[in-house]
């Protein structure tokens, strides 16, 4: 069951993430829980910018970038 969470990316707020939530809901219902509900919330989310991706770099003591991911 948990392998479903690692097969594909599922950023919060995406249809892929909703699909996983629905899978969890269905599984919990099979456990016999009295009520299993998905509740919609409006939230502000930041998503990665494909045109300006983040990176990590190592800067030496002179301020020179010596390694960049």
N, C-alpha and C positions, 0 to 999 in steps of 0.2 A: 504493500500500500504506500509506504513512504517513498518508494522509488519514483512514484508519479511526480513528486515535488522537485526532483532533480533532473528530469528528462528534458524539459524545455524552460527557457526564461519565462518568468511570470511577474513582471513589475506590477506593483500595486495600481489598481484602477484600470488594468487592461482586461480584455476579454479572456485571455489565457488565465489570469488570476481568478476571474469569476468562475471559469470552468473548474478550477481546482476547489474553489469554495463549494461549488455544487456537488463535487465528488465527496468532500468531507461531510456535507449535509446528508447526502444519501447514505453514507457509511454509518453516521451517527444514528440515523433513523433505523437502520438494521439492528442497532444495539438495543432498540426498544425505548429510546428516550421519549418522554411525553411530548416535547415540543422542540423542534429544531428549525430556527428561522434565520434567514439571511436578511440583514437590515442595511438599507442604503444610507450612506452618509455623504454629504458634500464636504470635501476637504480640499485644501490647496496642496498640490504635490509638485515637487521639482523632478523633472525627468532629465536623463543625460542628454547633452547636446552633441549630436553626431558630427557637427561641423567644427566644434572646439572641444575635443575630448580632454578630460582631466588626465594628468600624468604625475608621476613621482620622479623627482630628480635628486641627485647627490651633488651638493655644492661644496667645493673645497674652501680652504681658509681665505682664498683670494677672491671669492665670489664667482668662480668659474664653474660652469655646469660640467661635471665629469662623467655623469651617468644619467640616462633618462629612459624611463620605461616606454 
